[in-house]
Amino acid sequence: MPTLFFWGMLGLVIGSFIGAYTYRYPRNISIAKGRSFCPKCKKKISWFDNIPIGSFLFLKGRCRRCGKKISLRYPLIELTGAVGFVAFAPNVFLIFTFCLLLAIFIIDLEEKLIPDELVFTGVLAAFLVFLLTDFNFYANLLAGLGAAGFLLLINLASQGRGMGLGDVKLALFLGVLLGPTNTILWLFVSFWLGGAIGLGLLFLGKARLKQEIAFGPFLISAFFVILIWGEIIKKWIPL
C-alpha cells in the first residue's frame, strides 16, 4: 500500500506537469519559462495554489486572483496520471510510454496535432529497450511499419482528410510496441472505437458529417485496451 501511494502521488505531480505542457506546447510557450499562470487573467500561480488536486478542491475550482473557473482538464489530467502510474508501476518503460501517450492524447484531442518529438522520442526509447531485452525486434519493427503503411494508404487515398500524417507516425510507435498479432487487433479496435464514438457524436448533434475528428485518441485508447485486455479479446476475435 505505501508503494502504491508513492506511485499515485508521483503520478499526480507528473500529471500536473503534463497538464501544463499540453497547454503550453500548442501555444509555443516554453515549459521551462516561468511558473504556471492562470489562462484567464495571466497572473502567476503561487506554489500553494498549484498543488495537484488539493489546490483545485481548496479553491473550489476558481482562480484566487480573478475568481474565474479553473478548467476541469487540469484535475482530470492529474487524476489520470495517478491512475496510470499506479496501474503500470513499477515498470518504468510503461510509465514513460503512458506519459508520452497521455500528452499526445490531450494535444491531439484539443488541437488536432500530434507532436513529432513525442512520437519519435517514444520510438527511440522502444528501440533501445527492445535491443537490450529478448523482444523480437525485427518482427515488432515490421509491425510498426505495416501499421504506419496502412494508415499512410488511407491518408493518400483520402488526400489527408481521412487520416493525418501524425496518425501515421503514431502508428509506427504503437505498432513497434505491440508486435504483429496485437497490432492487427489494435487497428481493428481503433477503427471500431472511432466508428462507434463518431456515430454517437452524430446522433447527439455534437459532430457533423465530413467534420474532422482527431484519430490519435482512438489509437491511444485502443492501445491501452489491447495492452490490458488483449488476451481476453483474442478469445473472441482469434488471430
C-alpha positions as CSV (number, residue, x, y, z in Angstrom):
1,M,0.0,0.0,0.0
2,P,2.7,2.6,0.8
3,T,4.4,1.8,-2.6
4,L,1.1,2.4,-4.4
5,F,0.6,5.6,-2.5
6,F,4.1,6.8,-3.7
7,W,3.4,6.0,-7.3
8,G,0.0,7.7,-7.1
9,M,1.5,10.9,-5.6
10,L,4.2,10.8,-8.3
11,G,1.5,10.4,-10.9
12,L,-0.4,13.4,-9.6
13,V,2.8,15.5,-9.9
14,I,3.7,14.3,-13.3
15,G,0.1,14.7,-14.4
16,S,0.2,18.3,-13.3
17,F,3.3,18.8,-15.4
18,I,1.6,17.2,-18.4
19,G,-1.4,19.4,-17.9
20,A,0.9,22.5,-18.1
21,Y,2.9,21.1,-21.1
22,T,-0.1,20.2,-23.2
23,Y,-1.5,23.8,-22.7
24,R,1.8,25.5,-23.5
25,Y,3.1,23.4,-26.4
26,P,0.4,24.3,-29.0
27,R,0.9,28.0,-28.0
28,N,4.7,27.9,-28.4
29,I,5.2,28.7,-24.7
30,S,8.3,27.0,-23.3
31,I,7.6,24.6,-20.4
32,A,10.8,25.9,-18.8
33,K,9.6,29.6,-18.9
34,G,8.5,30.7,-15.5
35,R,5.8,29.4,-13.1
36,S,2.3,28.3,-14.1
37,F,-0.2,31.0,-14.7
38,C,-3.9,31.4,-14.9
39,P,-5.0,31.1,-18.6
40,K,-7.8,33.7,-17.9
41,C,-6.0,36.6,-16.1
42,K,-2.4,35.5,-16.9
43,K,-1.3,36.1,-13.3
44,K,1.3,33.7,-12.0
45,I,0.1,30.9,-9.7
46,S,1.7,30.7,-6.2
47,W,3.1,27.3,-5.3
48,F,0.5,26.8,-2.6
49,D,-2.2,27.2,-5.3
50,N,-0.5,24.7,-7.6
51,I,-0.8,21.6,-5.5
52,P,-2.2,18.8,-7.7
53,I,-5.9,18.2,-6.9
54,G,-5.6,19.7,-3.5
55,S,-5.5,23.4,-4.6
56,F,-8.4,22.8,-7.0
57,L,-10.5,21.5,-4.2
58,F,-9.4,24.1,-1.7
59,L,-10.1,27.0,-4.2
60,K,-13.4,25.4,-5.2
61,G,-12.3,25.3,-8.8
62,R,-11.7,29.1,-9.1
63,C,-8.6,31.2,-9.6
64,R,-7.6,33.0,-6.4
65,R,-6.7,36.2,-8.4
66,C,-9.6,36.7,-10.9
67,G,-12.2,34.3,-9.4
68,K,-12.8,32.7,-12.8
69,K,-13.4,28.9,-13.1
70,I,-10.3,26.7,-13.4
71,S,-10.8,24.2,-16.3
72,L,-11.6,20.6,-15.2
73,R,-8.9,19.5,-17.7
74,Y,-6.2,20.0,-15.0
75,P,-7.6,17.9,-12.2
76,L,-8.7,15.3,-14.7
77,I,-5.2,15.0,-16.2
78,E,-3.7,14.8,-12.7
79,L,-6.0,12.0,-11.7
80,T,-5.4,10.2,-14.9
81,G,-1.6,10.5,-14.2
82,A,-2.1,9.0,-10.8
83,V,-4.2,6.1,-12.1
84,G,-1.7,5.4,-14.9
85,F,1.3,5.4,-12.6
86,V,-0.4,3.0,-10.1
87,A,-1.6,0.7,-12.9
88,F,1.8,0.4,-14.6
89,A,4.2,0.6,-11.6
90,P,6.9,-0.4,-11.2
91,N,7.6,-0.8,-15.0
92,V,9.4,2.5,-15.8
93,F,9.2,2.0,-19.5
94,L,5.5,1.5,-19.5
95,I,5.1,4.6,-17.2
96,F,7.3,6.6,-19.6
97,T,5.2,5.4,-22.5
98,F,2.0,6.2,-20.6
99,C,3.2,9.8,-20.1
100,L,4.1,10.3,-23.7
101,L,0.7,8.9,-24.9
102,L,-1.3,10.9,-22.4
103,A,0.4,14.1,-23.6
104,I,-0.2,13.1,-27.3
105,F,-3.9,12.2,-26.5
106,I,-4.6,15.6,-24.9
107,I,-2.8,17.7,-27.6
108,D,-4.5,15.8,-30.5
109,L,-7.9,15.9,-28.8
110,E,-7.7,19.7,-28.2
111,E,-5.7,20.9,-31.2
112,K,-5.7,18.0,-33.8
113,L,-1.9,18.0,-33.6
114,I,0.5,15.1,-32.8
115,P,4.0,16.4,-31.9
116,D,6.7,14.7,-33.8
117,E,9.2,15.0,-30.9
118,L,6.9,13.0,-28.6
119,V,6.3,10.2,-31.1
120,F,10.0,9.9,-32.1
121,T,11.1,10.0,-28.5
122,G,8.8,7.0,-27.9
123,V,10.1,5.2,-31.0
124,L,13.7,5.7,-29.9
125,A,13.0,4.6,-26.3
126,A,11.3,1.5,-27.6
127,F,14.2,0.6,-29.9
128,L,16.7,1.0,-27.1
129,V,14.6,-1.1,-24.7
130,F,14.0,-3.8,-27.2
131,L,17.6,-4.0,-28.2
132,L,18.5,-4.6,-24.6
133,T,15.9,-7.3,-24.0
134,D,14.7,-10.5,-25.6
135,F,11.9,-8.9,-27.7
136,N,11.7,-9.9,-31.3
137,F,13.0,-6.6,-32.5
138,Y,12.6,-7.1,-36.3
139,A,9.1,-8.6,-36.0
140,N,8.0,-5.6,-33.9
141,L,9.6,-3.2,-36.3
142,L,7.8,-4.8,-39.2
143,A,4.5,-4.5,-37.3
144,G,5.1,-0.8,-36.8
145,L,6.0,-0.2,-40.4
146,G,3.0,-2.2,-41.5
147,A,0.6,-0.2,-39.3
148,A,2.1,3.1,-40.5
149,G,2.0,2.0,-44.1
150,F,-1.7,1.0,-43.8
151,L,-2.7,4.4,-42.3
152,L,-0.5,6.1,-44.9
153,L,-2.5,4.5,-47.7
154,I,-5.7,5.9,-46.1
155,N,-4.0,9.3,-45.9
156,L,-3.0,9.2,-49.5
157,A,-6.4,7.8,-50.7
158,S,-8.3,10.5,-48.8
159,Q,-5.8,13.3,-49.6
160,G,-5.3,13.8,-45.9
161,R,-9.0,14.1,-45.0
162,G,-9.4,10.6,-43.6
163,M,-6.1,10.3,-41.8
164,G,-3.4,12.7,-40.8
165,L,0.4,12.1,-41.1
166,G,0.6,12.5,-37.4
167,D,-1.5,9.4,-37.0
168,V,0.8,7.5,-39.4
169,K,3.8,8.3,-37.3
170,L,1.9,7.4,-34.1
171,A,1.0,4.0,-35.7
172,L,4.7,3.3,-36.2
173,F,5.4,3.9,-32.5
174,L,2.4,1.9,-31.2
175,G,2.9,-0.9,-33.7
176,V,6.5,-1.4,-32.7
177,L,5.4,-1.7,-29.0
178,L,2.6,-4.2,-29.7
179,G,4.1,-6.6,-32.2
180,P,2.5,-8.3,-35.3
181,T,-0.6,-10.1,-33.9
182,N,-1.6,-7.4,-31.3
183,T,-1.1,-4.7,-34.0
184,I,-3.8,-6.2,-36.2
185,L,-6.2,-6.4,-33.2
186,W,-5.3,-2.9,-32.1
187,L,-6.1,-1.4,-35.5
188,F,-9.4,-3.2,-35.5
189,V,-10.3,-1.9,-32.1
190,S,-9.1,1.6,-33.0
191,F,-11.5,1.8,-36.0
192,W,-14.3,0.2,-34.1
193,L,-13.9,2.8,-31.3
194,G,-13.7,5.6,-33.8
195,G,-16.8,4.5,-35.7
196,A,-18.8,3.9,-32.5
197,I,-17.9,7.3,-30.9
198,G,-18.3,9.1,-34.2
199,L,-21.8,7.8,-34.7
200,G,-22.6,8.6,-31.1
201,L,-21.5,12.2,-31.6
202,L,-23.5,12.5,-34.8
203,F,-26.6,11.1,-33.0
204,L,-26.1,13.6,-30.2
205,G,-25.6,16.5,-32.6
206,K,-22.0,17.1,-31.3
207,A,-20.4,16.4,-34.8
208,R,-21.3,16.8,-38.4
209,L,-20.8,14.6,-41.4
210,K,-17.3,15.2,-43.0
211,Q,-16.2,17.0,-39.9
212,E,-12.6,16.3,-39.0
213,I,-12.2,14.3,-35.8
214,A,-8.8,13.6,-34.2
215,F,-8.0,9.9,-34.6
216,G,-5.0,9.8,-32.3
217,P,-7.1,9.5,-29.1
218,F,-8.8,6.4,-30.6
219,L,-5.4,4.9,-31.5
220,I,-4.1,5.5,-28.0
221,S,-7.3,4.3,-26.2
222,A,-7.3,1.1,-28.3
223,F,-3.6,0.6,-27.5
224,F,-4.3,0.5,-23.7
225,V,-7.3,-1.7,-24.3
226,I,-5.1,-4.2,-26.1
227,L,-2.3,-3.8,-23.6
228,I,-4.6,-4.6,-20.7
229,W,-7.3,-6.8,-22.1
230,G,-5.7,-8.1,-25.3
231,E,-5.5,-11.7,-24.3
232,I,-9.2,-11.7,-23.4
233,I,-10.2,-10.1,-26.6
234,K,-8.3,-12.6,-28.6
235,K,-10.5,-15.4,-27.3
236,W,-13.4,-13.6,-29.0
237,I,-11.5,-12.5,-32.1
238,P,-8.9,-15.2,-32.8
239,L,-6.0,-14.1,-35.0
